[in-house]
Amino acid sequence: MRYVIVSDVRGKAGEMNNALRKEVRERFEAKSSTLPAHITIKAPFDYHDSMEDLKIAISNFVKCEKAVPYQIEGYHHFDRSVIYM
């Protein structure tokens, strides 16, 4: 099965993302991403072992790490189809 691991971005940053996504969709008649505002932790990958092992690994990581404030500055792109902050 194919998975991607993301961290949801909520609050003002998530609201700003949704407003920007809507504006780009309307102004440029562009398809909109189906993913909510997020930070990609692990890009899409194939995983065929036990889903329980993956859940445990993520749970253990979350127990050991603390949330910290962050600031997003600027934009860039990769491939010709993805613009990111």
MIDOSE-1310 file (N, C-alpha, C; in nm, 2 decimals, decimal comma, always signed):
residues 85
mryv	+0,08/-0,12/+0,00/+0,00/+0,00/+0,00/+0,09/+0,12/+0,00; +0,04/+0,23/-0,05/+0,11/+0,36/-0,06/+0,06/+0,45/+0,05; +0,16/+0,52/+0,12/+0,13/+0,61/+0,23/+0,21/+0,74/+0,21; +0,16/+0,84/+0,28/+0,23/+0,97/+0,29/+0,21/+1,01/+0,44
ivsd	+0,31/+1,06/+0,51/+0,29/+1,10/+0,65/+0,31/+1,25/+0,65; +0,20/+1,32/+0,70/+0,20/+1,46/+0,71/+0,17/+1,51/+0,85; +0,20/+1,63/+0,88/+0,16/+1,70/+1,00/+0,06/+1,81/+0,96; -0,06/+1,80/+1,01/-0,16/+1,91/+0,97/-0,12/+2,04/+1,02
vrgk	-0,15/+2,14/+0,94/-0,13/+2,28/+0,98/-0,26/+2,34/+1,01; -0,29/+2,39/+1,13/-0,42/+2,44/+1,17/-0,41/+2,59/+1,21; -0,51/+2,64/+1,25/-0,51/+2,78/+1,30/-0,50/+2,88/+1,19; -0,43/+2,99/+1,22/-0,42/+3,10/+1,12/-0,35/+3,05/+0,99
agem	-0,24/+2,97/+1,01/-0,17/+2,92/+0,89/-0,25/+2,83/+0,80; -0,33/+2,75/+0,86/-0,42/+2,66/+0,79/-0,53/+2,74/+0,71; -0,58/+2,84/+0,78/-0,68/+2,93/+0,72/-0,63/+3,01/+0,60; -0,50/+3,06/+0,62/-0,44/+3,13/+0,51/-0,41/+3,04/+0,39
nnal	-0,37/+2,91/+0,42/-0,35/+2,82/+0,31/-0,48/+2,79/+0,23; -0,59/+2,77/+0,31/-0,72/+2,75/+0,24/-0,76/+2,87/+0,15; -0,74/+2,99/+0,21/-0,78/+3,11/+0,13/-0,69/+3,12/+0,01; -0,56/+3,10/+0,02/-0,47/+3,10/-0,10/-0,51/+3,00/-0,20
rkev	-0,54/+2,88/-0,15/-0,57/+2,77/-0,24/-0,70/+2,80/-0,32; -0,80/+2,86/-0,25/-0,92/+2,90/-0,32/-0,90/+3,01/-0,42; -0,81/+3,11/-0,39/-0,78/+3,22/-0,48/-0,71/+3,17/-0,60; -0,61/+3,08/-0,59/-0,54/+3,03/-0,70/-0,63/+2,95/-0,79
rerf	-0,72/+2,87/-0,73/-0,82/+2,79/-0,80/-0,91/+2,87/-0,89; -0,96/+2,98/-0,83/-1,05/+3,07/-0,90/-0,98/+3,16/-1,00; -0,87/+3,21/-0,97/-0,80/+3,31/-1,06/-0,74/+3,23/-1,17; -0,68/+3,12/-1,15/-0,61/+3,05/-1,26/-0,68/+2,92/-1,31
eaks	-0,80/+2,90/-1,26/-0,88/+2,78/-1,30/-0,79/+2,66/-1,28; -0,72/+2,65/-1,17/-0,63/+2,54/-1,14/-0,70/+2,44/-1,05; -0,67/+2,31/-1,07/-0,72/+2,21/-0,97/-0,66/+2,23/-0,84; -0,74/+2,21/-0,74/-0,70/+2,23/-0,60/-0,65/+2,10/-0,54
stlp	-0,55/+2,10/-0,45/-0,51/+1,98/-0,38/-0,62/+1,93/-0,29; -0,63/+1,80/-0,27/-0,73/+1,75/-0,18/-0,67/+1,73/-0,04; -0,54/+1,76/-0,02/-0,49/+1,75/+0,11/-0,51/+1,88/+0,18; -0,53/+1,88/+0,31/-0,54/+2,00/+0,39/-0,40/+2,06/+0,40
ahit	-0,39/+2,18/+0,45/-0,26/+2,25/+0,48/-0,18/+2,15/+0,56; -0,05/+2,12/+0,52/+0,03/+2,03/+0,60/+0,18/+2,05/+0,57; +0,25/+1,99/+0,66/+0,40/+1,97/+0,64/+0,42/+1,83/+0,61; +0,49/+1,80/+0,50/+0,52/+1,66/+0,47/+0,63/+1,61/+0,55
ikap	+0,60/+1,50/+0,63/+0,70/+1,44/+0,71/+0,77/+1,33/+0,63; +0,70/+1,25/+0,55/+0,75/+1,15/+0,46/+0,67/+1,15/+0,34; +0,74/+1,17/+0,22/+0,68/+1,17/+0,09/+0,62/+1,04/+0,07; +0,53/+1,03/-0,03/+0,47/+0,90/-0,06/+0,57/+0,78/-0,07
fdyh	+0,53/+0,67/-0,01/+0,62/+0,55/+0,00/+0,53/+0,43/+0,00; +0,58/+0,32/-0,05/+0,52/+0,19/-0,05/+0,55/+0,12/+0,08; +0,46/+0,06/+0,15/+0,48/-0,01/+0,27/+0,39/-0,13/+0,27; +0,45/-0,25/+0,28/+0,37/-0,37/+0,27/+0,37/-0,46/+0,40
dsme	+0,45/-0,41/+0,50/+0,45/-0,48/+0,63/+0,33/-0,44/+0,71; +0,33/-0,48/+0,84/+0,21/-0,46/+0,93/+0,19/-0,31/+0,95; +0,07/-0,27/+0,93/+0,03/-0,13/+0,96/+0,05/-0,10/+1,10; +0,04/-0,19/+1,19/+0,06/-0,18/+1,33/+0,20/-0,13/+1,36
dlki	+0,30/-0,19/+1,29/+0,44/-0,15/+1,31/+0,46/+0,00/+1,28; +0,40/+0,04/+1,17/+0,41/+0,19/+1,13/+0,34/+0,28/+1,23; +0,23/+0,24/+1,28/+0,16/+0,32/+1,39/+0,24/+0,33/+1,51; +0,30/+0,22/+1,55/+0,39/+0,22/+1,67/+0,51/+0,31/+1,66
aisn	+0,57/+0,30/+1,54/+0,69/+0,39/+1,51/+0,65/+0,54/+1,52; +0,53/+0,57/+1,46/+0,49/+0,71/+1,47/+0,45/+0,75/+1,61; +0,38/+0,66/+1,68/+0,34/+0,69/+1,82/+0,46/+0,71/+1,91; +0,57/+0,63/+1,89/+0,69/+0,65/+1,97/+0,76/+0,78/+1,94
fvkc	+0,76/+0,82/+1,81/+0,82/+0,94/+1,78/+0,75/+1,06/+1,84; +0,62/+1,06/+1,83/+0,54/+1,17/+1,89/+0,55/+1,18/+2,04; +0,57/+1,07/+2,11/+0,59/+1,07/+2,25/+0,72/+1,13/+2,29; +0,82/+1,12/+2,21/+0,96/+1,17/+2,24/+0,98/+1,32/+2,19
ekav	+0,90/+1,37/+2,11/+0,92/+1,50/+2,05/+0,82/+1,60/+2,10; +0,86/+1,73/+2,11/+0,77/+1,83/+2,15/+0,74/+1,93/+2,04; +0,63/+1,99/+2,04/+0,59/+2,09/+1,93/+0,67/+2,22/+1,96; +0,71/+2,28/+1,85/+0,79/+2,41/+1,86/+0,73/+2,51/+1,76
pyqi	+0,74/+2,64/+1,79/+0,69/+2,73/+1,70/+0,77/+2,73/+1,57; +0,72/+2,77/+1,46/+0,79/+2,78/+1,34/+0,74/+2,90/+1,26; +0,82/+2,94/+1,17/+0,78/+3,05/+1,08/+0,82/+3,01/+0,94; +0,73/+3,03/+0,84/+0,75/+3,00/+0,70/+0,79/+3,13/+0,63
egyh	+0,90/+3,12/+0,56/+0,95/+3,24/+0,49/+0,98/+3,20/+0,34; +0,91/+3,26/+0,25/+0,93/+3,25/+0,11/+0,87/+3,13/+0,04; +0,89/+3,12/-0,09/+0,83/+3,02/-0,17/+0,94/+2,96/-0,26; +0,92/+2,84/-0,30/+1,01/+2,78/-0,40/+0,93/+2,68/-0,48
hfdr	+1,00/+2,60/-0,56/+0,92/+2,50/-0,64/+1,01/+2,38/-0,67; +0,95/+2,27/-0,70/+1,03/+2,15/-0,75/+0,94/+2,09/-0,86; +1,00/+2,02/-0,95/+0,93/+1,98/-1,07/+0,87/+2,11/-1,12; +0,80/+2,10/-1,23/+0,74/+2,23/-1,27/+0,60/+2,24/-1,22
sviy	+0,55/+2,15/-1,14/+0,41/+2,15/-1,10/+0,39/+2,18/-0,95; +0,49/+2,19/-0,87/+0,47/+2,21/-0,73/+0,54/+2,34/-0,68; +0,46/+2,42/-0,62/+0,51/+2,54/-0,55/+0,49/+2,52/-0,40; +0,59/+2,55/-0,32/+0,57/+2,53/-0,18/+0,63/+2,65/-0,10
m	+0,59/+2,65/+0,02/+0,64/+2,76/+0,12/+0,73/+2,69/+0,21
